[in-house]
Amino acid sequence: MEAQEESVSEEVYDKGVLSHQLLFNLYTEFMIKELDEEATGIIIGGHNFDSIRYADDAVFVSDEEHSIQEIVQKIADICNVYGMVINVKKTKTIW
């Protein structure tokens, strides 16, 4: 009986994690689309790249220093609309 209860609670946990990840991905997808309307990015091999995403991490790129600040501000504004906050301790800019 204990083994059955354990597998049920693991299944519920997994579904909770999955739904959390799906919601996060949906939110960030809408946020990135809003940013894409204004981001310039960089061109590599004829393709324009303005962001690279993996799991819950994102890298935003631009070939102009002032654009980086504009991107960070726009992301912060979009996050506020969606009730999210940028983790300043994990945020870095490189120029």
N, C-alpha and C positions, 0 to 999 in steps of 0.2 A: 504494500500500500504506500509506503514512504517513497519508493522509487517512482511510482505513478504520480504522486503529488509533486515530486521534485521536477519531473519532466513537464508537468503542466505549468508550474511557476516559471520554468525556463522559457517555455513557449510564450507565455504572456509577456515576459520581459523582452524577449526578442521582438515581438510585435510592437511593443511600446517603443523600443529603440528604432525599429524600422519606420514607424509613423513619425517619430521625431525627426529622423533623417530626411524623410520625404517632405515634411513641412519646411524644414530648413532649406532644402534644395529648391522648393517652390518659391519661397521668399527671396532667396538669393538670385534665382533666375529672373524674377521680375525686377529686382534691384539692378542687376547687371544690364538688362535690356534698357532700363532708363538711363544708365550711364553710357551705354553704347551710342545713344543718340548724340552725345556731345564729345565723347573721347576720340582722340585722333590716332593714338597708337603709333606703331612703327611698321614699316613695310619690309618684309623678308621674303625673298623669292616671289615677289609680285602679290603676296597676300598681306593684308593689314591685320596686325595683332594689337589689340588694346588691353587684353587681359588673358591670364592663364590661371585656371582654377583646378584644384585637386582637393577633394573632400571638403573641408571647411576652410581651406586656405585659398587666398587669391593674390595674384601679382598683377599690378596694373602698370603698363609701360607707356612711355611717351618719349619722343626725341627732343622735347623742349622742357627745360627746367620749370618754367612758370606753369606749364600744363600739369606737371605732377601735383603742385599745390592745388590747382583747380580740381583735379581728379579727387584728391583726398577730401577737399571741402564738399564736393558733390556727393561722394560716398557717405560722408557724415550726414548731409542733409537727407539723403534717401533713407539711411538707417533710421533717422529720427521719425520719418513718416511711417516706417514699418515697426516702430517700437523697439529697435535694436540699437546697440551701442558698439562702437569700435573699441577694441581692447588696445589702448594706447601703449601699453607695455610691450605688445607684440607687433606694433606697427613700426615700420622702418621705411625711410626714403633714401634712395641712393642716386647720386648724380655724378 
